[in-house]
Structures are given as C-alpha cells and as structure tokens.
Amino acid sequence: MHSRSYLLLNRELIKLKQEPLWGIEINPLDEASLLDWDVTMLGPVETPWEGGIFKLLIRFSPQFNDKPPEVNFFTIPFHPNVDMLNGRPCIDFLDDVTLWNPDFSMSYVLLTIQNMLASPNTEIAVNTEACNALELTPAMYRQMVYDCVTASKRIAAGLPPHEDDESLETKPAKESIDPRNKSKTKLIHKVSYDDYLSIWNGIATTKISRTAPNPLMKMLQKDPHFKDIHIDSSDRVLRDAKKQLENHHKLIYGVNLVDKDCEIDPKSALFERLKSMQNYNTGDGNLRPVTGDAELLEMLAWTQGMEPEEDVEALMELQNEPSGVPPHSSAITDAG
C-alpha cells in the first residue's frame, strides 16, 4: 500500500504531464517513493537568462504536503537569491514552514523558481556579490549572467563549464625526454667571454666618443650566420625604418628629406621650422611670440650634430627677431 506522500506526488506528476510547463522537465529518481525529483529548467525567454539550462534536485519529506520540499540548484546560477554554496533558492514559503500552504501545487512552486531568475529581489539577497553587481555595476552583472548561461549549456552537453577547462583536459601530456638519447636534445651554444663582451658593448647606448667603433658590428661582419640571427634584413624592417625616418624629418625639419632629388640643407630647414614655431595663436586672432628655452634649443642642436656654443646663439637670435607683435610672457598651447 502506498503512503500518503506517494499518492500526493503521483497526482502532481500526472497533472504536470497533462498540463506541462514551458521549459520544465521532471524525472523522478525513485519510482517507488517519488520523493526525489530531477528537474531541468530553462531560463525565461526575453530575459538575460534565456538559453540557460539548469539542473535542480527537489526532495520531498514523507510528511509532504504538510512540509515544503527542499530545492537545490545543481547548476548554480549567479543570482542574488540563490546561495552560491548549496544552490538553495531564497523563496519565503520554501524557507519558512509557517508560510507554506498545503494547497500550493508543484506547478506553482516550479513557476515561482523560474520567475525568480528574471525577477531578483535584492532585499532578501543571499548572494551579496551578485546583489552588489546588480545594483552597482549592471553591465558586469549581465556579463556574469551570460557566462553562467553559457556554462550551463556546456554542462548540459557534457562539456566542462569553461573552454579553458576543456583545453586543459584535451591537452596532450608533455613527452618525456629519454636521458640516454642525447643526440635529439638541443644543446645550448656556448659563447666566449670576448664575444659576450663585444655583444654588450655594441648594445650599450654609452660610447667613449661619437666616432668610436661598434664592436658588435665588427662581429656581425665577420660572422654572416651571427648577423642573420641579430639583424632582420627583410623588406618589412626596411620599410619601417624608412617610415620612421620620414616621420622624423617631418617632425624636425617640417619637410621629408627622404628620396628628395633636390638638395635641402637640413640645418636651414631646422632653422625655418623653429622660426615658424615661435608664434602661437592666442585664440583672439593675434599671434604672440613665446619666450625661447635655451636648454631645449641646446638639446635640439645637439641631436642634429651641431656645435652647441655657436649654433645655439644662432637659434636664439632667430627667436629674438622682431615679429611686429608685442612680446608676451605666458606660454600659449594652441599652435598657430
């Protein structure tokens, strides 16, 4: 003879088969007692949870329907009203026996859980991280929900929750190297101290003088194989170097001197460039000169290989030439 709880649960199952709920599939785990249900629940449509496939376990007590069932998400969603540790949804009549009504049908219970996904209640949140994300950073919360939905579909398909986990599982094991077979092991090429010193002297940015030879370049000229390793002579590198040189000329001289048939004096072009940069637009339609910076001009002269003492004086004279506009002491940032 069947128990009272069995008869009540069997009636609920018959009703659910006759009037199925959208996105909810129920399979009793024990046909003899019907006390444990395996439930597959889809996320509500037109919500961030759409497409999600969530597994739930519903356990009934032998005193059903005097006591509410115990519900736990097996696929735990990132939701303010779902405990991240045990997957228990925060629904008042499931948590408080005094709020449970024996007249509640399982259709009502299942629909309440499904609707809870799309309608979180932050006042009774049990997942504070999800609650804070929902209230403070909604975009981040939607992204977490999307990731949760994607993971739930992968789990339902029998895959790891994340693609990274799948790549780790399918990654082939690292082949062990047989120490007896040393012929297949790539040996490290030894470098003498003299070669080591030459390499680092060539890489170093500080030299005794501008005309001091670069020991690294001597090494590269003697050893073609070594040169191929350290210098990429491909067309791409040449094009990039040419482009950088063109940009440098435009910035310093105001004109591109690369591939020019006419002869242009770089120093004269630099003077004209600095002279054109003296006056700046103040925004009121007037041009006012900016006081020159001797240190900056000295640096520019040095980078062009000039003699600082004589060429800086020439640059300062250009800076102090009368422009027909009253001098102004403040620096103007908008270029004229």
Order of alpha helices (4+ residues) and beta strands (2+ residues): alpha-beta-beta-beta-beta-alpha-alpha-alpha-alpha-alpha-alpha-alpha-alpha-alpha-alpha-beta-beta-alpha-alpha
